[in-house]
Amino acid sequence: MTKMIIEPTENPKVMKFVTDYNLIPGSLELDRNSDISEIPLAQELLKYPFVERIFITANFVAVAKEDAVEWEHVAESLKDLIADELSKNPRVYIQKLKEEIQIFSEMTPNPNVMKFVSNQSLLDGFLELKSREEAADVPLAKAIFDQFEYVTQVFISDNFVAVTKDDSFQWHEIMVEVRAFIAAYLQNHKVVSNIPAAKHENPVEQLINRDYTEKEQKISDILNEYVAPAVEGDGGKISLIGYDEENKVAKMLLQGACSGCPSSTATLKGGIENILKQFVPELVEKVEAVNG
C-alpha cells in the first residue's frame, strides 16, 4: 500500500493526505459536477456525502469536507482509502499501456497560446523562450521556431509545450500540424534542452535578490500548493514577486500562456484572489498581476 501521512491545513475544512511521490503534473480540482470517469480515486472519495471537493496536485490529495463532520472521525478512513486507490492507480488516472508518445492539444485562456500536452515528462522544471535567439540551446524550442514562422514564444514545463503564435493564423488552421511536429520530434528521442530548466520552487528568487518575509512565505506556500499547479495546467506559471502589507496587496508574476493573456486579470480576481482570501484573509485583500 502507498505510504501516506495526514497533514492539517490552515483551513479547518481541508485536510491533506501526503504521499512520498508526485502524483500528477499540474493539478486537478474535482467535485460532483466534474468528469471523474477516468479517476477511480475521486469516484471513491465522492461516495462519502460529507466530501465537498478534492484537490490533487504535486504529492498530495487535499479533501474539503462539510462542517458537520469532524476530521477525527473520518481522516484515518480516508487515508486508507486514498492509499489503497493509489496502489491500484499510482498516477491517479486509470492506468493504460502507452508505448508511443502521445500529444494532446488544449486551449488556454490566452487565444494566441495553445498547450501541447505529452503523456511523458519533458522537463523537471520550466523554460521560457521568447525569441529564436533564446532558443539556441533548447533543441525542441529551436525546432518549433525554425519550422513555423508564426511562432513567437515557446514555454516548456513538466509534460507540456505552450506555443504562442502571431496573428497571421488561427489555431484551428495550424493546430494539427504543430501537434504532429512536436509528437514526431519527441518520438524520435531528440533532446528537449541542453541547458538546465528553471526550478518550480520559488522561481521569483531568480528575479529579486531578497528572501521572503514570514507573511510573504505564507502567501507563496498557498500559491504553490493550490494555485500554481492549476495555472501550469493552462500552460503558464505564477509567482509572488511583491507584497504590500499595509494595503494587503499581493503582486504576481505571470509567465508562459498567462503572460499578456486578456483573461489574466479576470482569472486573478475570480480565482486566485478568492483562494488567497479563503486561506489567508488576514493577509490578502487584493491581487495584482505583472506580465513576465
C-alpha positions in Angstrom: 0.0 0.0 0.0 1.2 3.6 -0.8 2.9 5.3 2.1 0.9 8.3 3.3 0.7 10.8 6.1 -2.2 13.1 7.2 -1.3 16.8 7.3 -3.8 19.5 8.5 -4.0 22.8 6.7 -4.8 26.3 7.9 -8.4 25.8 6.6 -10.1 23.5 9.1 -12.4 22.2 6.3 -9.4 20.9 4.3 -7.1 18.0 5.1 -4.0 17.0 3.1 -3.1 13.3 2.5 0.6 13.4 1.5 2.3 10.6 -0.4 6.1 10.0 -0.9 6.0 10.7 -4.7 4.5 13.2 -7.2 1.0 12.0 -8.3 0.5 14.1 -11.4 1.9 17.0 -13.4 -0.3 20.1 -12.9 -3.4 19.7 -10.7 -7.0 18.6 -10.5 -9.9 20.3 -8.7 -12.9 18.0 -8.6 -16.4 18.0 -7.2 -19.6 16.1 -8.0 -20.1 18.1 -11.3 -16.6 17.0 -12.6 -15.9 14.3 -15.1 -14.3 11.6 -12.9 -14.9 8.6 -15.2 -11.1 8.1 -15.5 -10.3 8.8 -11.9 -11.2 5.9 -9.6 -9.8 7.8 -6.5 -12.2 10.7 -7.0 -15.1 8.2 -7.6 -14.5 6.5 -4.3 -13.9 9.7 -2.3 -17.1 11.4 -3.6 -19.2 8.4 -2.4 -18.8 10.0 1.0 -21.6 12.5 1.3 -19.5 14.8 3.5 -16.8 15.3 0.9 -17.4 18.5 -0.9 -14.3 19.0 -3.1 -11.0 17.3 -3.9 -7.6 18.9 -4.9 -5.0 16.6 -6.4 -1.6 18.1 -7.1 2.1 17.6 -6.5 2.5 14.8 -3.9 -0.8 15.1 -2.1 -4.6 14.8 -2.2 -6.5 17.6 -0.3 -10.1 16.9 0.7 -12.6 19.6 1.6 -15.4 18.4 3.9 -18.7 19.7 5.3 -18.7 21.4 8.7 -21.0 18.8 10.2 -18.3 16.1 10.1 -15.2 16.1 12.3 -11.8 15.1 10.9 -11.0 12.9 13.9 -13.9 10.6 12.9 -13.0 10.2 9.2 -9.4 11.1 8.5 -7.9 7.7 9.0 -10.6 6.0 6.9 -10.0 8.5 4.0 -6.2 7.9 4.4 -6.6 4.2 4.0 -9.0 4.6 1.0 -6.6 7.0 -0.8 -3.6 4.8 -0.2 -5.5 1.8 -1.5 -6.7 3.6 -4.6 -3.2 5.0 -5.3 -1.7 1.5 -5.0 -4.1 0.4 -7.8 -3.5 3.6 -9.9 -0.4 5.4 -8.7 -0.8 8.2 -11.2 -4.4 8.9 -10.2 -5.9 8.1 -13.7 -6.8 4.6 -14.7 -3.6 3.0 -15.8 -3.3 2.4 -19.6 -0.4 1.0 -21.6 1.1 3.7 -23.7 4.2 2.8 -25.7 4.3 5.7 -28.0 4.5 9.4 -27.2 1.1 11.0 -27.5 0.4 14.7 -27.7 -2.9 16.3 -26.9 -3.7 19.9 -27.7 -5.5 22.1 -25.2 -6.8 25.7 -25.4 -5.5 28.1 -22.9 -7.1 31.4 -21.6 -4.8 33.2 -24.0 -6.2 32.9 -27.5 -2.7 33.1 -29.0 -1.4 30.3 -27.0 -2.0 26.5 -27.5 -0.9 24.0 -25.0 0.5 20.6 -26.3 0.5 18.0 -23.5 2.6 14.9 -23.7 1.9 11.6 -21.9 5.6 11.7 -20.8 7.6 14.1 -18.8 9.7 16.6 -20.8 11.4 18.7 -18.2 12.0 18.8 -14.5 11.2 22.5 -14.2 10.4 25.0 -16.9 12.0 27.1 -19.7 10.5 30.2 -21.3 11.9 31.1 -24.7 10.7 34.5 -26.0 12.7 34.5 -29.3 14.6 32.3 -31.7 17.8 33.5 -30.3 16.9 32.5 -26.8 16.1 29.0 -28.1 19.5 28.3 -29.4 20.3 25.8 -26.6 16.9 24.3 -26.4 16.6 22.0 -29.4 12.9 21.3 -29.1 12.0 25.1 -28.9 14.5 25.8 -31.7 12.9 23.2 -34.0 9.5 24.7 -33.4 10.7 28.2 -34.1 12.5 27.0 -37.3 9.6 25.0 -38.6 6.9 27.6 -38.0 7.5 31.3 -38.8 4.4 32.4 -37.0 5.6 31.1 -33.6 6.7 34.0 -31.3 7.3 32.2 -28.0 7.7 28.7 -26.6 7.2 27.7 -23.0 8.2 24.2 -21.9 7.3 22.8 -18.4 6.9 19.4 -17.0 4.9 17.4 -19.6 3.7 20.2 -21.9 4.8 22.8 -24.5 2.9 26.0 -24.7 3.3 27.7 -28.1 2.5 31.3 -28.7 1.7 32.4 -32.3 1.2 35.7 -34.0 -2.0 36.9 -35.7 -1.3 35.5 -39.2 -3.2 32.3 -38.5 -5.9 31.0 -36.3 -5.2 27.9 -34.2 -7.8 25.8 -36.0 -5.8 26.2 -39.2 -2.4 25.1 -37.7 -3.0 23.2 -34.6 -2.9 19.7 -36.2 0.5 20.3 -37.9 2.1 21.8 -34.8 0.9 18.9 -32.7 2.1 16.3 -35.2 5.5 18.1 -35.5 6.0 18.1 -31.7 4.9 14.4 -31.4 7.3 13.4 -34.2 10.2 15.3 -32.7 9.7 13.7 -29.3 9.1 10.2 -30.7 12.5 10.3 -32.4 14.0 10.7 -28.9 15.5 14.0 -29.7 16.9 16.2 -26.9 14.4 18.7 -25.3 17.1 21.0 -23.9 20.8 21.3 -23.5 20.6 23.8 -20.6 19.1 23.2 -17.1 15.5 24.0 -16.6 14.5 26.6 -14.0 13.1 25.1 -10.9 9.5 25.5 -9.9 10.4 26.1 -6.3 10.5 29.9 -5.7 11.4 30.9 -9.3 11.0 34.5 -8.1 14.4 34.2 -6.4 15.9 34.5 -9.9 14.2 37.8 -10.3 14.6 39.6 -7.0 17.5 39.4 -4.7 15.8 39.0 -1.4 14.2 36.4 0.9 10.5 36.2 1.6 9.2 37.6 4.8 7.2 35.3 7.0 4.0 36.7 5.7 5.2 36.5 2.0 6.2 32.9 2.5 2.8 32.1 3.9 1.2 33.6 0.8 3.7 31.8 -1.5 3.0 28.5 0.1 -0.7 28.8 -0.6 0.1 29.8 -4.2 2.5 26.8 -4.7 0.0 24.3 -3.3 -3.4 25.4 -4.6 -2.9 27.9 -7.4 0.4 27.3 -9.3 -0.5 23.7 -10.4 -3.8 24.9 -11.9 -2.1 27.8 -13.7 0.5 25.4 -15.1 -2.4 23.3 -16.3 -3.3 26.2 -18.6 0.3 26.5 -19.9 1.5 29.2 -17.6 3.3 30.0 -14.4 2.6 32.3 -11.5 4.9 33.5 -8.7 4.7 36.0 -5.8 7.1 38.9 -6.5 5.9 41.5 -4.1 3.6 42.1 -1.1 2.2 45.4 0.2 1.5 44.6 3.8 -0.2 47.9 4.6 -2.7 47.6 1.8 -2.8 43.8 1.8 -1.9 43.6 -1.9 -0.1 40.6 -3.3 1.7 41.1 -6.6 2.1 38.2 -9.0 4.4 37.5 -11.9 2.7 35.8 -14.9 4.7 33.7 -17.3 4.0 31.4 -20.2 0.5 31.3 -21.6 -0.7 33.7 -18.7 1.7 36.5 -19.8 -0.3 39.1 -21.7 -3.4 36.9 -21.6 -6.6 39.0 -22.0 -8.3 37.0 -19.2 -5.5 37.0 -16.7 -7.0 39.9 -14.7 -10.3 38.1 -14.6 -8.7 34.9 -13.6 -6.8 36.5 -10.7 -9.9 38.3 -9.5 -12.2 35.3 -9.8 -9.9 32.5 -8.8 -6.5 33.3 -7.2 -7.7 36.3 -5.2 -10.6 34.3 -3.8 -8.3 31.4 -2.8 -5.9 33.6 -1.0 -8.8 35.4 0.7 -10.1 32.0 1.8 -6.8 30.7 3.2 -5.1 33.9 4.4 -7.8 36.5 4.7 -5.8 38.4 7.3 -3.0 38.9 4.7 -4.6 39.4 1.3 -7.4 41.6 0.1 -6.3 42.3 -3.5 -4.1 40.7 -6.2 -2.2 42.5 -8.9 -0.5 40.9 -12.0 2.7 41.7 -13.7 3.4 40.1 -17.1 6.8 38.3 -17.4 
